[in-house]
């Protein structure tokens, strides 16, 4: 194993993660920075709550594509181990972008893309599960947390002998859960927001995402 190639895969993936769809779209379309509004998070959920469904969907697609590109780059540089390393570092780049003051998103869309890229069957299962949970709960944080947990369980059960993949998915799970600490507290307190087709007023959006 060439550790220099793995290091290169990590750096490239982290830089790809720094490409923030929410920040770019909010600055280009609305001449503002999404991180000044709502929860202050640079992700698709905050974009949805502040600007509406279309900007939210575009942001999700951009962040999803970021995960795809990072895994492809990691795989090209250092094979499957490179793809696993890239998976973790694109999420870190998205959540903690060095070029944007380490204020990014929560890594959910990129993690879903990673699931599809590392194991398409797991990606499909998690996607269907997420859609059902979104319909039943109308709560994005529940969808995100339960989806990443299902992905980890599938990996542990069916790919337990692939050490690189298990470590990568476990790291993704940890990143997503830690980024949802406030959401978890609100869920236990019964104060978490549900998704709405309408944009929320600024004061309401602050407590969400």
Residue, then its C-alpha position, 0 to 999 in steps of 0.5 A: x500500500x502506497x501511503x503517499x497515494x492515500x495522502x494525495x487522495x485525502x487532500x484532493x477529497x478534502x479540497x473537493x469537499x470545500x466546494x460549498x454548493x449552498x454558499x455558492x448558490x446563495x451568493x450567486x442567486x441571492x447575493x448573500x451568504x446562507x450562513x448568515x441566515x436560519x441555522x447558519x449551516x451551509x447545507x441543503x436543509x437550511x437552504x430549503x428552510x430559508x430560500x425554498x425547495x428549488x434552492x434546497x434541491x439544487x444544493x443537495x444535488x451539488x453536495x451529492x455530486x461532490x461525494x461522487x467526484x471525491x470517491x472517483x478521484x480517490x479510486x483513480x489515485x489509490x484504488x478502493x482504499x483510496x476511495x474509502x479514504x476520500x469518502x471520509x475526507x470529502x465529508x470533513x471538507x464539506x463540514x469544515x471547509x478551510x477556505x470558508x472559516x471551517x463553517x460548512x454543512x453536515x455531510x448528509x448528501x455527500x454521505x449518501x453519494x458515498x454509499x452509492x459509490x462504495x456499494x450501490x445496493x446499500x445506497x439504494x436501500x438507504x435511499x428508499x429507507x430515507x424516502x419512507x422516513x421523510x414521508x412518515x416523520x417530516x423531520x430531516x434530522x431523523x431521516x439523516x441520523x437513521x439513514x447513516x445508522x442504517x448504512x453503518x449497520x449494513x456495512x458491519x453486517x455484510x462487509x465486516x471483513x472489508x476493514x477499510x470500508x468499515x472504518x470509512x463508514x464508521x467515520x462518516x457515521x461519527x461525523x454526521x452524528x456529531x454534526x447533528x448534536x443540537x438536533x439530537x438534543x431537540x429531538x429528545x426535548x420534542x422541539x425539533x422542526x419538521x420540514x415544510x414546503x413553505x420558507x420559514x421566517x428568519x426567527x423560526x429557521x434559526x432553531x432548525x436544521 
